[in-house]
Amino acid sequence: MTQWNSYPHNNRHFIYKGDKLKSAWPKLHAGDCVEFPDSESVAYQLDEYPDAGPADFNDDLSSLAESLQEAWRHFHAGEFEQASLLANDCGLLGHAISGKSTGIYATYLEPSEAAQQGLFLGAVEVAENAIELLPDDANSHYFHAFNLGRYSQSISIIKALSQGIGGKIHTSLQNTLSLQADHAEAHTAMGLYHAEIINKVGKTLGKLTYGASIPKALKHFETALELCPDSPIAHIEYANGLYLLYEDDKLDEVTDLYVKATELKARDAMEQLDIDAAMAELE
């Protein structure tokens, strides 16, 4: 495995040692609704899905929970490769960390298009395994949609639609929201799904073939912002969606959303990378 590139900023503000992680958890995970992995939640998951733990699991719930927490600490600090490696050591209980670490790293820090696509597809495979084993975990479906969506953007939306990828993304997002209606990141992704479909094939074909519509796109974006008003990516993707739907006709609103994203305070390395992306759009 090729070594991943390092996070390009000082991460001292994003290091959540000890109990700081649990205290910050509600805000850090308002968007993805991941449950804090303490011993109790790990025990419940393993009781429901015994095969979800690591192959060499020795019934030490406390150690497994701490490993999951440590993987998330690495993620929030921008140490995406370490987060992914440690998550994979936790079996499919670590699928959300693995999927998010890989997807965010590939999106922002991997310069090679081929390597980027390989990372997205690897994360999709992890998510498919998680869906099979953990079908009631909303994030099994979400990170499948997230990484498949990023992959589709890298090969062009039209090509992805011709391969049937759009339908898979839509299904996974629907499954996510049926399991967790307040999943803000899934609402953002669903809004972008509708916007990209309409941008590429038009309102009529988009509605008839894919069930896409402008009102649905806007509703999902607005719901995400209501759920997570301090999330940079909710503002950024709303801006991207508006531009896909209206181009220059909504340029002032698009710009305002990018500006709002840059004014927010990053709570972890991912959010700082999101803010960097918004600033780049304004240059």
MIMIMAR-558877 format. One record per residue (C-alpha): x, y, z; residue in three letters. Coordinates in steps of 0.02 Angstrom, whole numbers. Example, Ala and Ser with C-alpha at 12.3 -4.5 7.8 and 13.67 -1.06 7.14 Angstrom:
<r X="615" Y="-225" Z="390" residuo="Ala"/>
<r X="684" Y="-53" Z="357" residuo="Ser"/>
// end
This chain:
<r X="0" Y="0" Z="0" residuo="Met"/>
<r X="67" Y="171" Z="-50" residuo="Thr"/>
<r X="92" Y="288" Z="96" residuo="Gln"/>
<r X="-42" Y="421" Z="106" residuo="Trp"/>
<r X="2" Y="605" Z="101" residuo="Asn"/>
<r X="3" Y="700" Z="264" residuo="Ser"/>
<r X="-127" Y="825" Z="321" residuo="Tyr"/>
<r X="-59" Y="995" Z="265" residuo="Pro"/>
<r X="-103" Y="1099" Z="420" residuo="His"/>
<r X="-56" Y="1105" Z="602" residuo="Asn"/>
<r X="-182" Y="991" Z="686" residuo="Asn"/>
<r X="-155" Y="1041" Z="867" residuo="Arg"/>
<r X="-334" Y="1105" Z="884" residuo="His"/>
<r X="-404" Y="940" Z="822" residuo="Phe"/>
<r X="-325" Y="821" Z="947" residuo="Ile"/>
<r X="-457" Y="749" Z="1062" residuo="Tyr"/>
<r X="-364" Y="656" Z="1199" residuo="Lys"/>
<r X="-452" Y="553" Z="1331" residuo="Gly"/>
<r X="-626" Y="610" Z="1378" residuo="Asp"/>
<r X="-615" Y="761" Z="1262" residuo="Lys"/>
<r X="-671" Y="650" Z="1119" residuo="Leu"/>
<r X="-833" Y="598" Z="1204" residuo="Lys"/>
<r X="-869" Y="778" Z="1257" residuo="Ser"/>
<r X="-846" Y="841" Z="1079" residuo="Ala"/>
<r X="-933" Y="693" Z="999" residuo="Trp"/>
<r X="-1109" Y="766" Z="979" residuo="Pro"/>
<r X="-1042" Y="912" Z="877" residuo="Lys"/>
<r X="-910" Y="812" Z="783" residuo="Leu"/>
<r X="-1038" Y="684" Z="729" residuo="His"/>
<r X="-1196" Y="787" Z="710" residuo="Ala"/>
<r X="-1185" Y="761" Z="523" residuo="Gly"/>
<r X="-1158" Y="573" Z="513" residuo="Asp"/>
<r X="-1250" Y="518" Z="672" residuo="Cys"/>
<r X="-1116" Y="391" Z="716" residuo="Val"/>
<r X="-1142" Y="327" Z="894" residuo="Glu"/>
<r X="-998" Y="349" Z="1016" residuo="Phe"/>
<r X="-908" Y="181" Z="1022" residuo="Pro"/>
<r X="-903" Y="142" Z="1207" residuo="Asp"/>
<r X="-902" Y="-33" Z="1281" residuo="Ser"/>
<r X="-1091" Y="-36" Z="1295" residuo="Glu"/>
<r X="-1124" Y="7" Z="1113" residuo="Ser"/>
<r X="-989" Y="-115" Z="1054" residuo="Val"/>
<r X="-1066" Y="-253" Z="1161" residuo="Ala"/>
<r X="-1237" Y="-218" Z="1087" residuo="Tyr"/>
<r X="-1172" Y="-223" Z="908" residuo="Gln"/>
<r X="-1076" Y="-385" Z="936" residuo="Leu"/>
<r X="-1228" Y="-463" Z="1019" residuo="Asp"/>
<r X="-1331" Y="-420" Z="864" residuo="Glu"/>
<r X="-1193" Y="-454" Z="738" residuo="Tyr"/>
<r X="-1060" Y="-572" Z="813" residuo="Pro"/>
<r X="-958" Y="-576" Z="652" residuo="Asp"/>
<r X="-935" Y="-387" Z="646" residuo="Ala"/>
<r X="-785" Y="-385" Z="762" residuo="Gly"/>
<r X="-603" Y="-422" Z="719" residuo="Pro"/>
<r X="-557" Y="-601" Z="676" residuo="Ala"/>
<r X="-445" Y="-615" Z="830" residuo="Asp"/>
<r X="-569" Y="-536" Z="951" residuo="Phe"/>
<r X="-540" Y="-602" Z="1128" residuo="Asn"/>
<r X="-698" Y="-534" Z="1212" residuo="Asp"/>
<r X="-608" Y="-381" Z="1280" residuo="Asp"/>
<r X="-745" Y="-253" Z="1245" residuo="Leu"/>
<r X="-653" Y="-111" Z="1330" residuo="Ser"/>
<r X="-498" Y="-131" Z="1220" residuo="Ser"/>
<r X="-601" Y="-143" Z="1061" residuo="Leu"/>
<r X="-701" Y="11" Z="1107" residuo="Ala"/>
<r X="-540" Y="107" Z="1143" residuo="Glu"/>
<r X="-468" Y="53" Z="975" residuo="Ser"/>
<r X="-622" Y="122" Z="887" residuo="Leu"/>
<r X="-610" Y="283" Z="985" residuo="Gln"/>
<r X="-425" Y="298" Z="944" residuo="Glu"/>
<r X="-462" Y="272" Z="760" residuo="Ala"/>
<r X="-584" Y="416" Z="767" residuo="Trp"/>
<r X="-455" Y="523" Z="858" residuo="Arg"/>
<r X="-337" Y="494" Z="712" residuo="His"/>
<r X="-474" Y="540" Z="589" residuo="Phe"/>
<r X="-520" Y="702" Z="674" residuo="His"/>
<r X="-335" Y="748" Z="685" residuo="Ala"/>
<r X="-313" Y="724" Z="498" residuo="Gly"/>
<r X="-211" Y="565" Z="517" residuo="Glu"/>
<r X="-319" Y="477" Z="390" residuo="Phe"/>
<r X="-206" Y="331" Z="349" residuo="Glu"/>
<r X="-182" Y="286" Z="532" residuo="Gln"/>
<r X="-369" Y="301" Z="559" residuo="Ala"/>
<r X="-406" Y="185" Z="414" residuo="Ser"/>
<r X="-277" Y="55" Z="466" residuo="Leu"/>
<r X="-337" Y="50" Z="646" residuo="Leu"/>
<r X="-519" Y="44" Z="590" residuo="Ala"/>
<r X="-484" Y="-106" Z="480" residuo="Asn"/>
<r X="-406" Y="-194" Z="631" residuo="Asp"/>
<r X="-574" Y="-176" Z="718" residuo="Cys"/>
<r X="-667" Y="-280" Z="590" residuo="Gly"/>
<r X="-825" Y="-211" Z="512" residuo="Leu"/>
<r X="-864" Y="-118" Z="673" residuo="Leu"/>
<r X="-738" Y="6" Z="604" residuo="Gly"/>
<r X="-819" Y="22" Z="433" residuo="His"/>
<r X="-879" Y="202" Z="458" residuo="Ala"/>
<r X="-706" Y="262" Z="509" residuo="Ile"/>
<r X="-629" Y="169" Z="364" residuo="Ser"/>
<r X="-755" Y="236" Z="238" residuo="Gly"/>
<r X="-746" Y="415" Z="297" residuo="Lys"/>
<r X="-557" Y="419" Z="315" residuo="Ser"/>
<r X="-529" Y="345" Z="144" residuo="Thr"/>
<r X="-659" Y="454" Z="59" residuo="Gly"/>
<r X="-601" Y="617" Z="135" residuo="Ile"/>
<r X="-418" Y="579" Z="103" residuo="Tyr"/>
<r X="-451" Y="531" Z="-78" residuo="Ala"/>
<r X="-559" Y="685" Z="-107" residuo="Thr"/>
<r X="-438" Y="814" Z="-39" residuo="Tyr"/>
<r X="-262" Y="745" Z="-23" residuo="Leu"/>
<r X="-234" Y="614" Z="-159" residuo="Glu"/>
<r X="-167" Y="697" Z="-319" residuo="Pro"/>
<r X="-166" Y="542" Z="-428" residuo="Ser"/>
<r X="-333" Y="513" Z="-513" residuo="Glu"/>
<r X="-301" Y="327" Z="-532" residuo="Ala"/>
<r X="-253" Y="309" Z="-349" residuo="Ala"/>
<r X="-403" Y="414" Z="-299" residuo="Gln"/>
<r X="-522" Y="303" Z="-395" residuo="Gln"/>
<r X="-444" Y="148" Z="-321" residuo="Gly"/>
<r X="-468" Y="217" Z="-146" residuo="Leu"/>
<r X="-650" Y="258" Z="-178" residuo="Phe"/>
<r X="-684" Y="84" Z="-247" residuo="Leu"/>
<r X="-595" Y="2" Z="-101" residuo="Gly"/>
<r X="-705" Y="100" Z="18" residuo="Ala"/>
<r X="-859" Y="49" Z="-81" residuo="Val"/>
<r X="-810" Y="-133" Z="-59" residuo="Glu"/>
<r X="-793" Y="-110" Z="130" residuo="Val"/>
<r X="-965" Y="-28" Z="133" residuo="Ala"/>
<r X="-1042" Y="-170" Z="32" residuo="Glu"/>
<r X="-975" Y="-294" Z="160" residuo="Asn"/>
<r X="-1044" Y="-186" Z="299" residuo="Ala"/>
<r X="-1215" Y="-177" Z="216" residuo="Ile"/>
<r X="-1220" Y="-366" Z="206" residuo="Glu"/>
<r X="-1168" Y="-391" Z="387" residuo="Leu"/>
<r X="-1240" Y="-233" Z="467" residuo="Leu"/>
<r X="-1396" Y="-194" Z="364" residuo="Pro"/>
<r X="-1476" Y="-90" Z="502" residuo="Asp"/>
<r X="-1326" Y="27" Z="519" residuo="Asp"/>
<r X="-1372" Y="185" Z="424" residuo="Ala"/>
<r X="-1189" Y="225" Z="393" residuo="Asn"/>
<r X="-1159" Y="59" Z="305" residuo="Ser"/>
<r X="-1273" Y="127" Z="170" residuo="His"/>
<r X="-1215" Y="307" Z="183" residuo="Tyr"/>
<r X="-1030" Y="276" Z="158" residuo="Phe"/>
<r X="-1073" Y="161" Z="13" residuo="His"/>
<r X="-1165" Y="307" Z="-68" residuo="Ala"/>
<r X="-1032" Y="434" Z="-18" residuo="Phe"/>
<r X="-884" Y="343" Z="-93" residuo="Asn"/>
<r X="-979" Y="281" Z="-244" residuo="Leu"/>
<r X="-1036" Y="460" Z="-273" residuo="Gly"/>
<r X="-858" Y="525" Z="-262" residuo="Arg"/>
<r X="-803" Y="390" Z="-382" residuo="Tyr"/>
<r X="-941" Y="436" Z="-504" residuo="Ser"/>
<r X="-886" Y="618" Z="-501" residuo="Gln"/>
<r X="-709" Y="563" Z="-543" residuo="Ser"/>
<r X="-763" Y="468" Z="-699" residuo="Ile"/>
<r X="-901" Y="594" Z="-749" residuo="Ser"/>
<r X="-1082" Y="589" Z="-697" residuo="Ile"/>
<r X="-1142" Y="540" Z="-871" residuo="Ile"/>
<r X="-1028" Y="389" Z="-877" residuo="Lys"/>
<r X="-1081" Y="340" Z="-702" residuo="Ala"/>
<r X="-1265" Y="351" Z="-750" residuo="Leu"/>
<r X="-1235" Y="242" Z="-902" residuo="Ser"/>
<r X="-1158" Y="111" Z="-787" residuo="Gln"/>
<r X="-1306" Y="112" Z="-669" residuo="Gly"/>
<r X="-1207" Y="191" Z="-528" residuo="Ile"/>
<r X="-1334" Y="330" Z="-502" residuo="Gly"/>
<r X="-1470" Y="206" Z="-454" residuo="Gly"/>
<r X="-1355" Y="121" Z="-328" residuo="Lys"/>
<r X="-1312" Y="288" Z="-247" residuo="Ile"/>
<r X="-1495" Y="337" Z="-237" residuo="His"/>
<r X="-1544" Y="170" Z="-160" residuo="Thr"/>
<r X="-1408" Y="182" Z="-28" residuo="Ser"/>
<r X="-1456" Y="360" Z="17" residuo="Leu"/>
<r X="-1639" Y="310" Z="30" residuo="Gln"/>
<r X="-1590" Y="167" Z="144" residuo="Asn"/>
<r X="-1485" Y="285" Z="250" residuo="Thr"/>
<r X="-1628" Y="407" Z="274" residuo="Leu"/>
<r X="-1756" Y="271" Z="307" residuo="Ser"/>
<r X="-1645" Y="210" Z="450" residuo="Leu"/>
<r X="-1590" Y="382" Z="511" residuo="Gln"/>
<r X="-1702" Y="525" Z="454" residuo="Ala"/>
<r X="-1590" Y="657" Z="535" residuo="Asp"/>
<r X="-1432" Y="604" Z="443" residuo="His"/>
<r X="-1379" Y="777" Z="383" residuo="Ala"/>
<r X="-1237" Y="716" Z="273" residuo="Glu"/>
<r X="-1356" Y="598" Z="183" residuo="Ala"/>
<r X="-1478" Y="742" Z="154" residuo="His"/>
<r X="-1336" Y="844" Z="80" residuo="Thr"/>
<r X="-1285" Y="698" Z="-31" residuo="Ala"/>
<r X="-1463" Y="669" Z="-86" residuo="Met"/>
<r X="-1483" Y="852" Z="-130" residuo="Gly"/>
<r X="-1325" Y="844" Z="-234" residuo="Leu"/>
<r X="-1386" Y="683" Z="-317" residuo="Tyr"/>
<r X="-1544" Y="770" Z="-379" residuo="His"/>
<r X="-1446" Y="924" Z="-434" residuo="Ala"/>
<r X="-1317" Y="826" Z="-531" residuo="Glu"/>
<r X="-1449" Y="722" Z="-620" residuo="Ile"/>
<r X="-1546" Y="876" Z="-674" residuo="Ile"/>
<r X="-1387" Y="966" Z="-728" residuo="Asn"/>
<r X="-1334" Y="821" Z="-839" residuo="Lys"/>
<r X="-1497" Y="758" Z="-915" residuo="Val"/>
<r X="-1621" Y="901" Z="-887" residuo="Gly"/>
<r X="-1776" Y="922" Z="-781" residuo="Lys"/>
<r X="-1894" Y="817" Z="-886" residuo="Thr"/>
<r X="-1784" Y="665" Z="-915" residuo="Leu"/>
<r X="-1714" Y="681" Z="-739" residuo="Gly"/>
<r X="-1888" Y="670" Z="-665" residuo="Lys"/>
<r X="-1954" Y="533" Z="-779" residuo="Leu"/>
<r X="-1800" Y="421" Z="-774" residuo="Thr"/>
<r X="-1723" Y="455" Z="-604" residuo="Tyr"/>
<r X="-1859" Y="539" Z="-502" residuo="Gly"/>
<r X="-1750" Y="694" Z="-483" residuo="Ala"/>
<r X="-1824" Y="866" Z="-457" residuo="Ser"/>
<r X="-1769" Y="1040" Z="-407" residuo="Ile"/>
<r X="-1891" Y="1051" Z="-258" residuo="Pro"/>
<r X="-1824" Y="885" Z="-190" residuo="Lys"/>
<r X="-1644" Y="945" Z="-209" residuo="Ala"/>
<r X="-1678" Y="1108" Z="-119" residuo="Leu"/>
<r X="-1776" Y="1022" Z="20" residuo="Lys"/>
<r X="-1634" Y="903" Z="57" residuo="His"/>
<r X="-1505" Y="1043" Z="58" residuo="Phe"/>
<r X="-1613" Y="1149" Z="173" residuo="Glu"/>
<r X="-1644" Y="1003" Z="291" residuo="Thr"/>
<r X="-1458" Y="972" Z="305" residuo="Ala"/>
<r X="-1427" Y="1154" Z="351" residuo="Leu"/>
<r X="-1567" Y="1149" Z="480" residuo="Glu"/>
<r X="-1490" Y="994" Z="559" residuo="Leu"/>
<r X="-1310" Y="1056" Z="551" residuo="Cys"/>
<r X="-1304" Y="1246" Z="531" residuo="Pro"/>
<r X="-1120" Y="1249" Z="582" residuo="Asp"/>
<r X="-1063" Y="1120" Z="453" residuo="Ser"/>
<r X="-951" Y="1191" Z="316" residuo="Pro"/>
<r X="-990" Y="1050" Z="194" residuo="Ile"/>
<r X="-1178" Y="1076" Z="210" residuo="Ala"/>
<r X="-1153" Y="1255" Z="148" residuo="His"/>
<r X="-1026" Y="1207" Z="15" residuo="Ile"/>
<r X="-1129" Y="1069" Z="-64" residuo="Glu"/>
<r X="-1285" Y="1178" Z="-58" residuo="Tyr"/>
<r X="-1185" Y="1307" Z="-156" residuo="Ala"/>
<r X="-1125" Y="1175" Z="-278" residuo="Asn"/>
<r X="-1302" Y="1111" Z="-299" residuo="Gly"/>
<r X="-1373" Y="1285" Z="-332" residuo="Leu"/>
<r X="-1241" Y="1314" Z="-465" residuo="Tyr"/>
<r X="-1281" Y="1148" Z="-548" residuo="Leu"/>
<r X="-1466" Y="1192" Z="-550" residuo="Leu"/>
<r X="-1460" Y="1378" Z="-594" residuo="Tyr"/>
<r X="-1281" Y="1419" Z="-647" residuo="Glu"/>
<r X="-1250" Y="1608" Z="-643" residuo="Asp"/>
<r X="-1432" Y="1650" Z="-605" residuo="Asp"/>
<r X="-1402" Y="1609" Z="-422" residuo="Lys"/>
<r X="-1220" Y="1664" Z="-413" residuo="Leu"/>
<r X="-1248" Y="1784" Z="-269" residuo="Asp"/>
<r X="-1328" Y="1648" Z="-163" residuo="Glu"/>
<r X="-1191" Y="1525" Z="-212" residuo="Val"/>
<r X="-1058" Y="1650" Z="-161" residuo="Thr"/>
<r X="-1145" Y="1688" Z="4" residuo="Asp"/>
<r X="-1147" Y="1503" Z="48" residuo="Leu"/>
<r X="-961" Y="1485" Z="10" residuo="Tyr"/>
<r X="-924" Y="1639" Z="115" residuo="Val"/>
<r X="-1027" Y="1571" Z="258" residuo="Lys"/>
<r X="-929" Y="1408" Z="250" residuo="Ala"/>
<r X="-764" Y="1501" Z="264" residuo="Thr"/>
<r X="-826" Y="1597" Z="416" residuo="Glu"/>
<r X="-864" Y="1439" Z="515" residuo="Leu"/>
<r X="-740" Y="1371" Z="641" residuo="Lys"/>
<r X="-670" Y="1201" Z="595" residuo="Ala"/>
<r X="-695" Y="1070" Z="730" residuo="Arg"/>
<r X="-582" Y="941" Z="650" residuo="Asp"/>
<r X="-462" Y="916" Z="505" residuo="Ala"/>
<r X="-599" Y="865" Z="384" residuo="Met"/>
<r X="-694" Y="1027" Z="414" residuo="Glu"/>
<r X="-535" Y="1127" Z="388" residuo="Gln"/>
<r X="-511" Y="1042" Z="220" residuo="Leu"/>
<r X="-692" Y="1082" Z="178" residuo="Asp"/>
<r X="-661" Y="1264" Z="222" residuo="Ile"/>
<r X="-503" Y="1264" Z="116" residuo="Asp"/>
<r X="-609" Y="1204" Z="-31" residuo="Ala"/>
<r X="-734" Y="1344" Z="-4" residuo="Ala"/>
<r X="-595" Y="1473" Z="2" residuo="Met"/>
<r X="-525" Y="1405" Z="-162" residuo="Ala"/>
<r X="-695" Y="1430" Z="-244" residuo="Glu"/>
<r X="-694" Y="1613" Z="-192" residuo="Leu"/>
<r X="-521" Y="1651" Z="-262" residuo="Glu"/>
// end
